[in-house]
Structures are given as C-alpha cells and as structure tokens.
Amino acid sequence: MIAAITPGEHFQALLDGREHAPFALLGPHHDAAGTQVRVCLPHAIAAAIIVGATKLPLQRRGASTIFEFRFPGRAQLGQYRIEWQDGSGATHSTFDAYAFPPEISGFDLYLFGSGRHWHAYRVLGAHARVRDGVAGVRFATWAPNAERVSVVGDFNRWDGRCHPMQVHGSSGVWDLFLPELAPGAIYKYEIRNRHDGSLHLKTDPYGQRFEHRPATAAIVPEPAGFAWQDAAWIADRSGTSWLNRPCSIYEVHLGSWRRAAGKAPSYRQLAETLVAYVRDLGFTHIELLPLTEHPLDESWGYQTTGYFAATSRYGTPDELRLLIDTCHRQGIGVLLDWAPAHFPRDTYALARFDGSAVYEHEDPRRGEHGDWGTLIFNYGRYEVKNFLLSSALYWIEEFHIDGLRVDAVSSMLYLDYSKRDGEWLPNEYGGRETLEAIAFLRELNTVVHAEHPGCLVIAEESTSWPGVSRPVDGGGLGFSMKWNMGWMHDTLLYLGLDPIYRRYHHRELTFGMLYAFTENFILPFSHDEVVHGKGSLLGRMPGDDWQRFANLRLLFTYQFTYPGKKLLFMGGEFGQWREWDCGGELDWQLLAHAPHRGLHDLVRDLNRLYRELPCLHRLDFEAEGFIWLDCDDADNSVIAYRRGDGEGNSAIVALNFTPVPRYGYRIGVPFGGRYREILNSDSLHYGGGNLGNTAWVEALASPQGTWPHCLELTLPPLSGVVLVPER
C-alpha cells in the first residue's frame, strides 16, 4: 500500500517547487478547528487577507514564503482578496487563485485520455472566463511526466513558485484559474520533470496567439467575437458536391506576394489587394502556405510551433478572419497548408515538452526526420492524436477555412521514409508502413468530412500508395483529393526538353492517363517547383524568349484542359523569371511588358473557360469525361483529346509541342457538324503569332484513326487550341 502524503511533505514539496497538488495546501481549508487560508507569496515581506470590509494580517509560516490565517469556526469567506507588499514597498492586491478549485470535467478528461476529444482546444490552452463573478483566465496543459507545472509571465515575475498548477490524477492534464488576469497577458509554462528534476520553460502547445518573432511567449487571446458575414457561402459549401465543381487554386505565400516599403503585407491589406487580384484572375480558391505560428521565416511555415495560432507576422487572428470572410463574400474559397508530419526541435516549444518525449517518440529511429532536422509525432498516443485532430477542426471552425492541404503525407505513411537501413524500426508486423499514422489520417478525414461537409482535405503524397483519395470504409485513406506529383514531374520534364527531342519522350505526355482516374487528382505547379535551384517555370522552358513564353502558355493550356483540379503558385501566372524568394516580393513590374501581360491574360481566360464549360470540370475524376482523339503522333509531338460532361457537351483540345506550325492537320472526332475555336494560346492577345482557325471549322465525313469524322486544323507552333461543337 502506498502511504498517504502528509501535510508536512506537501509543504516541503511546495517550498521545493515540486508540488503537483497545490490545492491540498493553498486556498481555504475547513477542519474541526476552523477555516484556514494559506497563500504562497515568494516576493512578499508582509501580507493580509481582505474579506468584505475587513482586513486581517496573514502570518508568515516560519521563514518560508507561505502566509496563513485561521478563522474560528467554518467561515463563509466568499471571494476574498490577498494584499501584499514587496521588498520595494509596492502594494499588490488580487483575488486568491486557490479559492477557485480546478473545473475541468471528468468527461473532458475521459475524452482526452481516450483520443476522442476532437475539440480539446476548447479545454486546454488559455481561455478568458468569468467564475463566481470574477473575470480571469483558465490555463490548462498536458504534461504527463511533469512533477510540477506552473504558469508564469509578467504578472508573477516569471517565477514558477507563484502559481503552481493542479494535476488531474493520472491524466497528465494540469490547470489553474488566475483571477483578474486579462486577454493580452503573455505567459509560458515552467515544467519540472519528475524523473530528473530538470526545469523547462515552454510556450503553450494550445496557445492561440504568440508574440512576434523572435519572442516566443504565448498571449492570452481575446474571446472570439468576429462578426462573420459568410453564412451563404458556408451553406452553399455544405450543400453542393465539390467533386463536380471547378476548382482552380492560387497558391500564395503571404509574406512575399506583394510588399509595401519593404515590409510584409498585413492580413487587412491582403483582404483588399489579394482578394481583388484573385477574383480578377478567376481562381476559385486561394491556398495559403502555413499560417500556423513558426519561428523561422525560411521554413515558409512548414516547421510549426503554434498549431492553434495564426502567425503574428501579418496581424491579429481577427484580421485573418477578415481576410477569409472577404474571400468568401467574393466567392473565393480558402485552403490552408497544414503540417502534421513533423515539428521543429526548438527548445521552447513541443520538443521534449515536459523533459521527456511527449509529442514525439523517444527512439530517434521512430521520432526524427533526418532530412529536415525535425521530430515526428507519436500518432499512436491518444493525447497526440487529440492535439492534431483538434488543430484541424480549430482552423475549420474558428477561421472558416474551406479545407486543409496536408503536407508531406508520404513521410507519415512510411517508417523508412528517407532513411537508410538501421535508421528505422519496422512495425509490429515487420513492415515499413506507419500503422498509427494511417489510422490517424483515416480518422482525420472521417471526422472532417462528417463534421463539415464540403470541406476538403488534400494530400501532398508522392508515392504509389493506393486509395489515398478513396473512402475509408473501402480501405482508402479518405482524403478528398491528392496532388498528382507524377503528372507534374513528367510534364515539366517533357516541357523542359528542346522540342527536337520531344518525339523520343512522347510517353511522358501520355503515361499519366493510365492512372489519371485512380485518385481524385489535383494538377500542381507549386512552390516546390520554383525553389532550391530549380528555376522559375518560365526559366525552365527551352529556346529563346519567344519560345519560352509560348511553351509556358502551352503548359498552362494543357493543365487547364487535362482532367483534374488545378493549382498554380504565385508568380507563374505572369511569368516570373527569378526563383521564388520568400524574403522579397514578386516582380510585379514585369506586367508592364507585353509577353508577361499576355501570359497573365491567358491564365485569366483559361480560368474563365474552365469555370464556364462543364465539360472541362464536371467529370474531372471520371474516365467518362476524357477520350483520346490522338495520343500516338510522337513524330509531330501532337496530342488531341475530347473532354465531356456526360450530358452531351464537349470540347476538343489539340496541343502542338513543337515550334513548327501544322497546317491542315487532321484530328479524328466522333461527331460531324461545325466546331468553333474558343481559345488559342498563340493569340496575339496573349503575345503569340496569331496563327489559328477563324470562324467555324466543318468536320469532314472522312475517317481519321478510329473516328468517323475529322477536323482539318491549323495548329500554331508551341500552342494549344480548344474548340467546341455547334449545339
């Protein structure tokens, strides 16, 4: 039998900074002899208790930092105040924090301990509250291997002796209510490890606001009060199938999109400039590189320290809400990059949070990413799963985000991801799959789709893992969509070749159709393709400047007419020459030059065409929406295909990947009648040579390939044309 802890042992633990149950000593206590009030005041030379209009001196307990007073009988104290003087003679007065017992419910603790507290962010962290008529802040954190946890800040001189928190049994959850503390206060947790007594000063894992870098303390947030005006958007999102709707995404790093006087823009400024720009270009969504708080600008947000906090770089949380609300009112969805695959080693954050591996694995073969110098979440731990699920729902519910793009999914799925033999441990069956991460991802997708219909969860997954975007109940991972990295790599490899060699690599264009409908794919030209020495999209195109622009116009025409949703990183739409620089801004002055402006206009028109023609988006994920008309003409480097919507509407696309114009080029089509050219990437308006097909083209009753009719077209050099049949 374990012996009960005596009052003397509690006293000594409190004085030594080891006490895990401060309410056993501090605050009011009733016994047969009366009512005892006890406080710990490390910086006081004298103290008093004020009950109503009565002020009574507190007696110091020996030479300790503990002061106490005993009332005869069972006193009804109500909410009393403690007044004390420090060594400089200043007087301080506050309600006693230990007169407010811990209030986290057993049900919350049960859900948290069983991995089913999807809204843990409403319990843990710092929350302004009113208790018994007294305003203050409740702090709560999870530190299962701590001997003592204290909340510290300017309000208590960052001294962990002042406000030790109470642990809830074996749950590892600690909490404390600090009366009269207000939103805006900065704070951290001082944690003493139970095994070696080491002290760790940590910021709040559930913190919803943080100081501006390089400072790292959390900030008590204001209670949510933003007046959303996007109810119609949310209702439409939940009531309409996204599978059959157009989705073209403009990927943005907010800090380097456009700067003012060398400074990063604010959320409020972007609500005016960015939203108007994206609306004019016709993109349906903006995807924001991670806005979760992070210490290093050069990580672009992918090494997160604040999973519940919008970065302070661009303004306040409500200003971010304004940006998102403005997008919605202008008909633009907002996606957020979210990085649950790893977290940085910064000593003030999640790493070894209570002196032990809490959020990560203890064994580096499970717990470290060597390539990135980061740590891997322990997805099998219920409390960690709560943390990540809760973070995902937080952004959707508190910021009305329309979906999450989950970063580095491949690294989550494989235990040996980017590791050599001896650097990883197999799973319990001897395999290389991360079973806990697979279960987590399935639960993430199940919960998000069930709780918020219409919200998207998108995987950045670069392997051949089957069923990434297939339902969980059918054995899939349950993501809404997946980036088509294979198509992207093949296409950029092909377009990067001198056209004279493309005939030998024709398969790079056609191979993707063998798997195009095995997943719900997004066709991405993302930030990863314009950094680390890869050059810009325009810079990667071969030939002279005219050919470079023609190739890029051809690339975008191919992307917007090929099955799959679309994604383009900022700067690509007008032909940025330089690699992306996260510390600068895009080269907006290029839009003063005709070739760049023409490319910009083409992207606008491609977006319009993609949105307005159901045959270009309705069956993006179904084989019935695509038919090859000609995929074998390697000698001429030409491909042609038909897109349909299943309701009789169609478009014919022909792409010429050489700088040689093709006159009288025959393309087989299934139906006769007249066809009209509605887009030509060689148009003079886009900076091309204006070679194309005027007025109507009559289909000839002459078989071509396997088709009974054909179109005789002029295919401009390095260009694509889109035609639609007369109804």
Buried (B, 14 or more C-beta within 10 A) or exposed (E): EEEEEEEEEBBEBBBEBBBBBBBBBBBBBEEEEEBBBBBBBBBBEBBBBBBEEEEEEBEBBEEEBBBBBBBEEEBEBEBBBBBBBBEEEEEEEBBBBBBBEBEBEEEBBEBBBEBBBBBBBBBBBBBBBEBEEBBBBBBBBBBBBBBBBBBBBEBBEBBBBBBBBBBBEEBBBBBBBBBBBEBEBBBBBBBBBBEEEBEBBBBBBBBBBBBEBEEBBBBBBBEEEBEBEBEEBBEEBEEEEBBBBBBBBBBBBBBBBBBEEEEBBBBBBBBEEBBEBBBEBBBBBBBBBBBBBBBBBEBBBBBBBBBBBBBBBBBBBBBBBBBBBBBBBEEBBBBBBBBBBBBBBBEBBBBBBBBBBBBBBEEBEBBBBEEBEBBBBBBBBBBBBBBBBBBBBBBBBBBBBBBBBBBBBBBBBBBBBEBEEEEBEEEEEEEBBBBBBBBBBBBBBBBBBEBBEBBBBBBBBBEEBEBBBBBBEEEBBBBBBBBBBBBBBBBBEBBEBEBEEBBEBBEBBBEBBEEBBBBBBBBBBBBBBBBEEBBBBBBBBBBEEBBBBBBBBBBBBBBBBBBBBBBBBBBBBBBBBBBBEBEEBBBBEBBEEEBBBBBBBBBBBBBEBBBEBBBBBBBBBBEEBBBBBBBEBBEBBBBBBBBBBBEEBBBBBBBBBBBBBBEEBBBBBBEBEBBBBBBBBBBEEBBBBEBBBEEEBBBBEEEBBEBBBBBBBBBBBBBBBBBBBEE
